[in-house]
Amino acid sequence: MLVRDANPKGDIINSGYYRLTGCVEIARFLRRVHSTVIRNGNELESVVYEHSQIKEKKKNFKSSVEETIPRSKCLVVGYKIPKEISHLESGIALDIVLLTDEEIFICELKDGQNFDTKKSAGEVEKLLKAEIFFAAEDTRNRRITLKIILWNCPDVKGSSFKDKRGVPMLVSGRDFSKKIGVDFDEVVKKRSLDQKENRKYIIEKMEEVGAADKRRESEAIL
């Protein structure tokens, strides 16, 4: 993902970045960087789907009355359980569900490795709700395993996950990639291709922002 392609919406003057810096140019630049970081995390799901060697794959599967859970062995990236099926007000949206003959892996895929208390608790609660749904709906009565995949975390013991219930669910991207038939190093290599261009763009924008700020200070003195 390229920072230069980001175009987040909203009034920059009312943004937290403007309140932090008091400078439109800096605020706009920081928001573009933040937007790209978020998009990069979302892109990871698609890259994993693209690189998985599992024969049967589904993308953006939505449970229905006719088919709540795929019966066959497959990898599902983007699994939506709507509220009318889940009987929950907001439904459930899962990043990855891996179905095997004996087991169902319900997974959340995260690019980072550190989560505050509120965010980690939300991830755990969602997985627990999904576990209840799958246990009730799976006609094959398969084992259910909950996983939180920290893709870029080399050792999950070093991660900061504030909700203790989720700690046993943590797995590194490298370890989980073996289960879904993904070449971890190849994915990392592909995702790093934009780094050089992003560094160049960020340095250029920082220099532009710095020059503009100096001009404003000079004009204010005059």
Residue pairs with C-beta under 8 A, 6 or more apart in sequence:
1 36
1 39
1 40
1 43
1 194
2 36
2 194
2 197
2 198
2 201
3 32
3 33
3 36
3 198
3 201
3 202
4 197
4 201
5 36
6 32
6 33
6 35
6 36
6 39
7 32
7 35
8 31
8 32
8 34
8 35
12 18
12 24
12 27
12 28
12 31
13 24
15 27
15 31
17 26
17 27
17 28
17 30
17 31
17 34
18 24
18 27
20 27
20 30
21 27
21 30
23 209
23 213
25 208
25 209
25 212
25 213
26 209
26 213
29 205
29 206
29 209
33 202
36 198
40 111
40 191
41 110
41 111
41 112
43 191
44 109
44 111
44 151
44 191
45 77
45 78
45 95
45 96
45 109
46 77
47 187
47 190
47 191
48 77
48 96
48 109
48 177
48 180
48 182
48 187
49 57
49 59
49 75
49 77
51 182
51 183
51 186
51 187
52 75
52 180
52 181
52 182
53 181
53 182
54 73
54 74
54 75
54 98
54 180
54 181
56 72
56 73
56 74
56 75
57 74
57 75
57 76
57 77
58 70
58 74
58 75
58 76
58 77
59 76
59 77
59 78
60 77
60 78
60 80
61 70
61 76
61 78
61 79
61 80
61 97
62 80
62 82
63 69
63 79
63 80
63 81
63 82
63 85
63 86
64 85
65 85
68 81
68 85
68 137
69 99
69 104
69 134
69 137
69 138
69 139
70 76
70 99
71 139
71 140
72 99
73 99
73 100
73 101
74 98
74 99
75 96
75 97
75 98
75 99
75 180
76 96
76 97
76 98
76 99
77 95
77 96
78 93
78 94
78 95
79 93
79 94
79 95
79 96
79 97
80 91
80 92
80 93
80 94
81 91
81 92
81 93
81 94
81 130
81 133
82 91
83 89
83 90
83 91
85 91
86 92
86 129
86 133
88 129
92 126
92 129
92 130
92 133
94 106
94 107
94 108
94 126
94 130
95 107
95 108
95 109
95 149
96 105
96 107
96 108
96 109
96 149
96 180
97 104
97 105
97 106
97 107
98 104
98 105
98 107
98 179
98 180
99 105
99 142
100 142
101 142
102 142
102 143
103 142
103 143
103 144
103 145
104 134
104 138
104 142
104 143
104 144
104 145
105 145
105 146
105 147
105 179
106 127
106 130
106 131
106 134
106 144
106 145
106 146
106 147
107 146
107 147
107 148
107 149
107 176
108 123
108 126
108 127
108 147
108 148
108 149
109 149
109 151
110 123
110 148
110 149
110 150
110 151
111 151
111 152
112 150
112 152
112 153
113 150
113 152
113 153
113 156
113 158
113 159
113 160
114 159
114 160
114 161
115 123
115 160
115 161
115 162
115 163
116 162
117 162
117 163
120 161
120 162
120 163
120 166
121 162
121 163
123 148
123 163
123 166
124 148
124 163
124 165
124 166
124 169
127 146
127 148
127 166
127 169
128 146
128 165
130 146
131 144
131 146
134 144
135 144
138 144
146 169
147 169
147 170
147 171
147 176
148 161
148 166
148 169
148 170
148 171
149 171
149 172
149 173
149 176
150 156
150 159
150 170
150 171
150 172
150 173
151 172
151 173
152 173
152 188
153 159
153 170
153 172
153 173
154 172
154 174
155 172
156 170
156 171
156 172
159 170
161 167
161 170
173 184
174 184
177 183
177 184
177 187
178 184
